[in-house]
Amino acid sequence: MFDKEFLLNKLAENIRVERARKHMSQELLAEKSDITPQHLYRIENAKVCPTILVVANIAKALEVDLNTLFTVD
């Protein structure tokens, strides 16, 4: 079983990695995900626990499978 902090940190890291891979700014990813840049910043820094719908929008904007963002290896 994983704790909340660990999962939020992995999610944050996976989003940052995928965003960097796509050479996408936080502002552009936020716009494509229909969230504010401030909210994306908080997600990428594990300050908030996003809803599954927000994570799904981020995955769609990054053109990755939802599972990619939840990988914990």
Secondary structure, 3 states (H helix, E strand, C coil): CCCHHHHHHHHHHHHHHHHHHCCCCHHHHHHHHCCCHHHHHHHHCCCCCCCHHHHHHHHHHHCCCHHHHCCCC
